[in-house]
Amino acid sequence: MESVHGHNVLNLIKEQEVSLSKEALLTRISAEFGKEARYHTCSSRELTAEELVDQFIGKGKLIETGEGIQYKGCNCHCH
């Protein structure tokens, strides 16, 4: 199974026109990349979709509000 780069997930979230709950976002990611997909970033490997989303929230690339999860931005210039 090929690993999906986290930036592909960020781009998917960025394209969403509305905030999604974490559950809805994970469902959307699964529909796009597959239920068994694993993800990687420059610093992490073999992440589940939930671990990836949590990591992006922790790093401030995504924000979680009462309305759902939103793309905030990415300062990474490696991609």
PyRosetta script that sets phi, psi and omega in degrees:
from pyrosetta import init, pose_from_sequence

init()
pose = pose_from_sequence("MESVHGHNVLNLIKEQEVSLSKEALLTRISAEFGKEARYHTCSSRELTAEELVDQFIGKGKLIETGEGIQYKGCNCHCH")
pose.set_psi(1, 132.5)
pose.set_omega(1, 180.0)
pose.set_phi(2, -82.1)
pose.set_psi(2, 142.8)
pose.set_omega(2, 178.9)
pose.set_phi(3, -86.5)
pose.set_psi(3, 141.0)
pose.set_omega(3, -179.5)
pose.set_phi(4, -97.2)
pose.set_psi(4, 132.4)
pose.set_omega(4, 178.9)
pose.set_phi(5, -73.1)
pose.set_psi(5, 140.0)
pose.set_omega(5, -178.9)
pose.set_phi(6, -56.0)
pose.set_psi(6, -28.6)
pose.set_omega(6, 179.6)
pose.set_phi(7, -65.3)
pose.set_psi(7, -28.2)
pose.set_omega(7, 175.4)
pose.set_phi(8, -64.7)
pose.set_psi(8, -36.9)
pose.set_omega(8, 177.7)
pose.set_phi(9, -70.5)
pose.set_psi(9, -43.4)
pose.set_omega(9, 177.5)
pose.set_phi(10, -58.7)
pose.set_psi(10, -41.6)
pose.set_omega(10, 178.8)
pose.set_phi(11, -63.5)
pose.set_psi(11, -39.8)
pose.set_omega(11, 177.0)
pose.set_phi(12, -60.9)
pose.set_psi(12, -44.9)
pose.set_omega(12, -179.5)
pose.set_phi(13, -67.3)
pose.set_psi(13, -40.6)
pose.set_omega(13, -179.8)
pose.set_phi(14, -59.7)
pose.set_psi(14, -34.4)
pose.set_omega(14, -178.6)
pose.set_phi(15, -76.0)
pose.set_psi(15, -16.2)
pose.set_omega(15, -180.0)
pose.set_phi(16, -66.2)
pose.set_psi(16, 136.6)
pose.set_omega(16, -178.5)
pose.set_phi(17, -87.9)
pose.set_psi(17, -13.4)
pose.set_omega(17, 179.5)
pose.set_phi(18, -132.7)
pose.set_psi(18, 157.3)
pose.set_omega(18, 173.5)
pose.set_phi(19, -69.2)
pose.set_psi(19, 143.7)
pose.set_omega(19, 177.9)
pose.set_phi(20, -117.9)
pose.set_psi(20, 146.4)
pose.set_omega(20, 172.4)
pose.set_phi(21, -63.6)
pose.set_psi(21, 161.4)
pose.set_omega(21, -180.0)
pose.set_phi(22, -58.6)
pose.set_psi(22, -42.9)
pose.set_omega(22, 179.8)
pose.set_phi(23, -61.4)
pose.set_psi(23, -45.8)
pose.set_omega(23, 179.4)
pose.set_phi(24, -65.8)
pose.set_psi(24, -37.3)
pose.set_omega(24, 178.8)
pose.set_phi(25, -65.4)
pose.set_psi(25, -44.1)
pose.set_omega(25, 178.8)
pose.set_phi(26, -63.7)
pose.set_psi(26, -35.9)
pose.set_omega(26, 176.2)
pose.set_phi(27, -65.1)
pose.set_psi(27, -42.0)
pose.set_omega(27, 179.3)
pose.set_phi(28, -64.5)
pose.set_psi(28, -43.5)
pose.set_omega(28, 178.7)
pose.set_phi(29, -62.5)
pose.set_psi(29, -43.9)
pose.set_omega(29, 179.0)
pose.set_phi(30, -61.9)
pose.set_psi(30, -41.4)
pose.set_omega(30, 179.1)
pose.set_phi(31, -64.8)
pose.set_psi(31, -35.1)
pose.set_omega(31, -177.9)
pose.set_phi(32, -78.6)
pose.set_psi(32, -43.1)
pose.set_omega(32, -170.8)
pose.set_phi(33, -112.8)
pose.set_psi(33, -8.6)
pose.set_omega(33, 179.4)
pose.set_phi(34, 104.1)
pose.set_psi(34, 146.8)
pose.set_omega(34, -176.6)
pose.set_phi(35, -63.9)
pose.set_psi(35, -34.3)
pose.set_omega(35, -175.1)
pose.set_phi(36, -96.0)
pose.set_psi(36, 5.2)
pose.set_omega(36, -177.1)
pose.set_phi(37, -60.4)
pose.set_psi(37, 148.8)
pose.set_omega(37, 172.6)
pose.set_phi(38, -119.5)
pose.set_psi(38, 156.8)
pose.set_omega(38, -171.4)
pose.set_phi(39, -128.8)
pose.set_psi(39, 155.1)
pose.set_omega(39, 176.4)
pose.set_phi(40, -140.7)
pose.set_psi(40, 157.3)
pose.set_omega(40, 173.6)
pose.set_phi(41, -128.0)
pose.set_psi(41, -174.7)
pose.set_omega(41, 177.8)
pose.set_phi(42, -63.5)
pose.set_psi(42, -26.1)
pose.set_omega(42, -175.1)
pose.set_phi(43, -115.0)
pose.set_psi(43, -6.5)
pose.set_omega(43, -175.9)
pose.set_phi(44, -136.9)
pose.set_psi(44, 152.6)
pose.set_omega(44, -179.7)
pose.set_phi(45, -133.6)
pose.set_psi(45, 158.0)
pose.set_omega(45, 172.9)
pose.set_phi(46, 57.2)
pose.set_psi(46, 41.0)
pose.set_omega(46, 178.7)
pose.set_phi(47, -87.1)
pose.set_psi(47, 146.7)
pose.set_omega(47, 168.3)
pose.set_phi(48, -79.8)
pose.set_psi(48, 168.1)
pose.set_omega(48, 178.2)
pose.set_phi(49, -59.7)
pose.set_psi(49, -41.7)
pose.set_omega(49, -179.5)
pose.set_phi(50, -65.4)
pose.set_psi(50, -41.7)
pose.set_omega(50, 177.7)
pose.set_phi(51, -63.2)
pose.set_psi(51, -39.4)
pose.set_omega(51, 179.2)
pose.set_phi(52, -64.4)
pose.set_psi(52, -47.5)
pose.set_omega(52, 178.9)
pose.set_phi(53, -60.8)
pose.set_psi(53, -43.9)
pose.set_omega(53, 178.4)
pose.set_phi(54, -61.2)
pose.set_psi(54, -41.1)
pose.set_omega(54, 178.4)
pose.set_phi(55, -63.2)
pose.set_psi(55, -43.2)
pose.set_omega(55, 179.7)
pose.set_phi(56, -66.2)
pose.set_psi(56, -35.2)
pose.set_omega(56, 175.3)
pose.set_phi(57, -65.4)
pose.set_psi(57, -45.7)
pose.set_omega(57, 179.6)
pose.set_phi(58, -61.4)
pose.set_psi(58, -32.3)
pose.set_omega(58, -179.3)
pose.set_phi(59, -90.5)
pose.set_psi(59, -0.2)
pose.set_omega(59, 177.1)
pose.set_phi(60, 81.0)
pose.set_psi(60, 10.7)
pose.set_omega(60, 178.3)
pose.set_phi(61, -80.2)
pose.set_psi(61, -25.9)
pose.set_omega(61, 173.5)
pose.set_phi(62, -125.0)
pose.set_psi(62, 149.5)
pose.set_omega(62, 174.6)
pose.set_phi(63, -122.3)
pose.set_psi(63, 143.8)
pose.set_omega(63, 179.4)
pose.set_phi(64, -109.9)
pose.set_psi(64, 119.9)
pose.set_omega(64, 179.6)
pose.set_phi(65, -119.4)
pose.set_psi(65, 179.9)
pose.set_omega(65, 176.1)
pose.set_phi(66, -62.9)
pose.set_psi(66, -21.7)
pose.set_omega(66, -179.3)
pose.set_phi(67, -89.6)
pose.set_psi(67, -13.9)
pose.set_omega(67, -179.8)
pose.set_phi(68, 136.3)
pose.set_psi(68, -162.0)
pose.set_omega(68, -178.0)
pose.set_phi(69, -101.2)
pose.set_psi(69, 135.7)
pose.set_omega(69, -178.4)
pose.set_phi(70, -129.2)
pose.set_psi(70, 151.4)
pose.set_omega(70, 173.8)
pose.set_phi(71, -72.6)
pose.set_psi(71, 130.8)
pose.set_omega(71, 177.5)
pose.set_phi(72, -105.0)
pose.set_psi(72, -41.3)
pose.set_omega(72, 179.8)
pose.set_phi(73, 148.3)
pose.set_psi(73, 167.8)
pose.set_omega(73, -179.1)
pose.set_phi(74, -138.9)
pose.set_psi(74, 123.9)
pose.set_omega(74, 179.6)
pose.set_phi(75, -92.7)
pose.set_psi(75, 5.4)
pose.set_omega(75, -178.6)
pose.set_phi(76, -74.9)
pose.set_psi(76, 127.5)
pose.set_omega(76, -179.5)
pose.set_phi(77, -107.1)
pose.set_psi(77, 19.1)
pose.set_omega(77, -176.9)
pose.set_phi(78, -87.9)
pose.set_psi(78, -7.6)
pose.set_omega(78, -178.6)
pose.set_phi(79, -134.4)
pose.dump_pdb("model.pdb")
